[in-house]
């Protein structure tokens, strides 16, 4: 029976499960979180369906992306649209397809991107030891403080996060969910949010901390140079250097992102927005060693430097050149031999995925 698939799904066309919300701000409630948890272990794809005027918190958008889902919205006439592209769809299964050449686009996606907030989108993978002294949450809190931002204030597994920030308590919650945890949220009350998952590997633990960190007005940062300006920003360089010095990062990426205000921090709306732009990438010491990277040779073509321990250095790439940032990123990956790099970085991720199965 359909109810067996999930008790809060509103419909189940084809191989989909659809969760409908009419809220103006969709938050990661217990019901929505449970829906996404269950979908991740099923053979169904999730769709979040909202009115055109709804906004998603960053935590909802991130969880939906992790689950391989899509956001769709319905306008006042009842027509369905992709909230990613703005193109009309006849069936929700079309959300994963390229739009037809004659597809209608919602007017909110034909205008100039809305005025909004500039944020750092961070995605950090780091190894942790599987012992009693490991505390999860210190990495994200340290990263925020190195950016000269307030420390974390609250945590939880749903929104709003209401538990007073306590990394030891969050660690215990994660330990209870091993070999693979669900995302744990942490916020600093200053429009910044982090989400952390941990999975067991053969050699220890792999932590993934992602987040959206407020840094000001988006238009102002665009005028300053966008991602190239962020790449040269001293607090960003300091935070990534400290990450290499005090933790065991596998890889970390910082991008400039465009976000909108919601009732619960930053998030997204169904409208045109500026695409994320990568600003800096940190490659951890073990990958530098295993790949045998010639940093001096790379430095002749890219803005890179050794950071962290002299005995086991990491490599920090700043996408600060005059070329478009994505072109710089692709050129750097090509010079590293992207296939070898992807293969090396995938080792821990594959082990972590096995821990989730």
N, C-alpha and C positions, 0 to 999 in steps of 0.2 A: 504494500500500500504506500502511496506517496508520503504519508505521515512518518513512515519509517525512515525516509531519506533524511529529513530534518524537521523537527517540530515547529520551527519558526519560519521556514521557507514559505513564501507567498505563492509561488508557482514553480513548475519544474518542466519547462518545454525542452524537448530534445535531450541533450546531455547537460543541461544547465540547471542550476538552482538560483532562484531569484529572490532577493530580499528587498522589500519595498519600505521606504521611509518617507514620510511627509514633513519631517522636521526641517526647519530653516537652517539649523546646524546639525549635521549628522555626526554623532560622537561614537567612539568605540565603546558602546554599552556592553553589558554582559551578554545580551542576546546576540548582538552583531558579532562579537568576538567568538562566541560559541559556534555561530553559523560558519565563520571563516575557519575555525579550528577543524570542524568536521569536514568541510569541503576539501581541505588540504589532504585529508586521508582518503578521499573518495575519488571516483573517476568522473566527477562532475565539475563543471566550471562555474564559478560564482559571478553573478551580476547584481550590482547595487543599483536600484531604480529609484529616482527621486524626482521632485518637481524641478523645473528649470531654474528656480530661484534658490535652491538649496546650496549650501556650502559644506564641504567635508573638512574635518580637522585633518592635520597632517598624519595623525596616528591611523585614522581610517584609510586614507589614501595609501599609506605605506603598507598596511596589512592587506589591503585589496591587491596591491601590486605583488606582494610576497606570495599570495595565493593564486596568482595568475588570473585574477578577475578583471572585470570591466565595470565602469560606471556609465550608466545611461540615464537620460532624463526625458521627461514627457512635458511638452509645452501645453499651453492653455487649450489648444485645439485637439490635444490627444496624440499628436505625432511624437514618434520616438526618435531620439538623437543620441549619437555617441558623445559623451562628455570629454573624450580625448581629442576628437577631430572636429566635432560639431556637425558632422554629416548625418542626414536622416537615414534611418534604417527601417525596413519593414518588419524584420524579425530580429530578435535579440542575438541570434547566432551570427548575424552579419557584423557584430561588433569586432570580431576577430578577422574580418576580411577587408581588403582594400575597397574603398568606396567606388561606386560606379561613376563614370565620367559625367553623367547627368544627374548625380545625386544633389539634392538641395542641402544647402548649409544654413544652419541657424544664424540669425543676424548677430548674435553675440560673438560669433567667431569671424565675422567679416569686418569688424571694427578694429582699430588700434588696440593693442593690449591695455588692459585697465591699469590705472595707477595703483601701486601696491608696495609691499615691503620687500626689501632686499634681504636675503638670508644666505647663510652658508648651509649647503646640503652636504653632510658628512657621511661617509660610509667606511668604517674601520673594521678590519679583521685582525685579531690578535690572539696569539697563543697564551694560554694560562696553564699553570701547573695544577694537576688534580690532587691537591692536598688540603689539609685543614686550614692552612694559612692563607689560602686564596680568597680574596674578597672581590666580588663583582660589583661594578659601579664606580670604582675609583677612577678608572680610565676616562669615562665620560665626564665626571665631575672635574678632574684635573684639566681636561681639554677645555672645558668652558672657562675655568679660572685663568688658564693661560691666554685666553682670548680677552681677558679683562672683563669678563661677564660674571654676574652673580652665580654663586654655587647652587647646586640642586637643592630644591626645597621639599619636594614630595615625590612619591612613587606609587605605583599600583599596576594592575594588569588590565584595568578598564579606565574609562574616562567618566568624570574627572578623576585624576589621581589625587587621593585624599590622605594617604599615609605619610606621616612626616618622614623626610628623607633619612634613611638609615641603611647604608650599604650592607651591613651585616644581616639585617632582616631580609633585604632583597636577595642576598646570596642564599640564605636558608630556603627561601621560596623557590629559587632556581634549582637548588640541590634536590629538593623534593620531586622535581619533574625530570630528573636525569633518566635516560641518557640524552634527552634533548628537551630544552625548555621552550615554553611559549614566550612570545615577546613580553618583556617587562618595561613599562613606561616610567620615565622620570622627567620632571619639569622643574624649571627654576623660577617660575612666576614672573619671568621677564620675556615672555613670548618665545621661549625656546623649549624644545621637547626632544628627548632621546628615547630610543627603543633598543633594548638589548636582548639578544638570544644567546644561548650557550649550548653547545653540543659536545659530547664526549668523542674523542678520537683515540687512536691506538697509543698516542704518545702524551695525551693529556686532555686539555679542553681547548675548544675554539670559540672565542667570543666574537660576536658581530654587534657592534654598536653603530646605529644609524641615527641621524637626527636632522632637525631643521632649526637653525640658530639665527635669531634676528640680529641684523647689523645696521638697519636704518632704512632710508627711503630708496626705492629701487632706481628711480630716475636720477637721483644724485650719484649713485654708484655707476650708472651707465655713463654719465658725463665725465666721471673720473677715469674711465677706461674699462669698466666692466671687470671680467674675470682676470685680465692682465693686471689691473690695479690690485685685485684681491691677492694674486700670486705674489706681489711684492710687499703686501701688507705685513708689517712687523709682527703683530700678534698671531697671524696665521702661521708664519714661519716659526715663531717661538713655540706655538702649540704642537706643530708637527715635529719639531726638533726634540721637544720634551717627550713626546710619544715614543720616539726612537730611543731616547736615553733611559727612560724609566719603565717602559713596557716592552713587550715582545711582538711588535706588529708584523703581520704577514704582508698586508697592503692597506693603504688608506688613501682615500680620494676626497678632496674638498672642491665643491663647485659653487658657483653663484646661482642662486635660484630666486624665482619670482613667486611671491605668495600673497594671499589676501587675509584680512582679519576675519576671524569667526568669533562666535560667542565663547569659545574655549581655546584661545590661542590662534596660531597661524594655520592656514589650510589652503584649500583650492575652491574655485567657483567654476561653473560651466561657462567658460568664455575664453577668448584668445588670451594667451599669456606668453611672455618671453621664455624661450627654451632654456634649460639649464646649460651652463657653460663651465667646463672643467677648468680649475685654476691651478691646482697643485696635486701631485701624486707622490706618496711615500712608498718606496719598495723596501721591505724589511731585510734585515741583515742576512737571514738564512737564504733568501732568494738571490740576493746579491752574490753570496758565496756560491750557491749551487749553479747559478747561471754564468759564473766567471765574468761578471760585468767589468769592462774596462771603462771606469768612470772618467778618466782623463780624456779618453777618446770621445765619450759621449759629451763631455763638457765643451768640446770644440764645436759641437753642432747645436747643443741645447743648454738651457739654463739649469744645470744640475750641480749638486754638491754632496759631499759626504756629510752625514750627520750621525749622531749617536756615538757609540764606542769606537775608538780607533782600531781596536783589535777585530771588531765585528761591525763594520759601518753599515748603515742604511744609506739609501740614495733618495734625495729629495729633488723632484722635478718641479720647476716653476714654469707655467705656461705664460711667460711674460713677454714673448717676442711680438713682432709687428704682424705676423701672419694670423689668420683666424685660429682661435684656440683649438678647435677640433682638428684642424690641419696639423697644428703643432703636436697634438696628442697622437694622431695617427703616424706622423713621421717618427716620433720617439719610439712608439711600439714597433714600427718597422725596423728601426736601427737595433732594437733589442732582440729581434727575431721573435715576432709575436707568438708564433706557434710554441716555441720553447717556453716563453714566459707564461702563456696560458696553461701549458701542461704543468709547469712547476707550481703555479699558484693554485691549480685545481686539486692538488693532492690532498690538502687538509680539508677543502670544501667537500670533496667526495666522501672522505671519511666522516665528516660531520653529517652529511646527508644519510649515510648508512646508519648513523646513530639515531636519526629521526624515524627510520623505517621499522 
